Amino acid sequence: MSATMGGESAQTGDQSGGQSSGGETAAARLGLRKGMVVQELGWDNDTDDELRMAVEDTIDADLVDGDYGNVVDAVLLWWRDDDGDLVDGLVDALTDLVGGGAIWLLTPKVGRPGSVDAADIAEAAPIAGLAQTTTAAVSKDWQASRLVAPKTPA
């Protein structure tokens, strides 16, 4: 399991969706493993196909879409500044997510068309009932923010 899955804040510097010099793919850094069901929302012609293929290779399956109709282990939510209300998008992404699963919010990097201000993510996550735990550079043009339901006291 990825070191970033424990909830601590971490940033990685690899700019490719493929393998880093340490041999770990961006998909593996996202904590994805073989056998997981990963839902993809917000796909458009600007998404990073290399990252998508790396995720599919890592989980050894195709990504499922919003019509999947069953629980998923993780959600890849591609989001751009002009995609609408981020809180609504995050709440919709929770629909099929299994308890303990993560939403990876994929946004264009700063300076790229459609980039999302980090403050907008920090504001939207708690309103949607989520906490941001990790940010990672996952490709040349996209970064990922890991959002999870906060742990509740036992």
C-alpha positions, 0 to 999 in steps of 0.5 A: 500500500502507498505511503500516502494512504495513511492520511498524512500530507505528501507531495510527489514530484514525478511529472509523468503518468508512467513510471517514476525513477523509483519504479512506482507508477502514478497509479500506484502512488494513488494507492490503487492496486490490482483488483480494485474497482475504480470509477472515472467521472468527468472524462473529456478530450483533455484528460490524460490518457497515459494516466488513465492507461496506467490506472487500468494497468495497475488495477488490471481492469477497465475504469467504470463510468457513472452508470456502473451501478455498484460500489467502487473502491476509488473514484477518479474525478476529472474537474476543471474550473468551469465544470460547475459547482465543485461541492455538487461534483464531490457529493455526486462522486460519493454516490457509489464509493465504498466506505473507506474509499477515496476520491482522487480529484484530478485538476489541471495544474496551476497555469493550465487552462481550467486550473482549480484554485487550491483554496476552492478545493479546501473550501469545497471538501468539508462542505461535501463531508470530505477531508483532503489528505494528499496532493500529488503531481500525476502527469505533465498537466494534471495534479491529484488531491486525495479526498476521504470521509473523515474518520469518526471517533470510536 
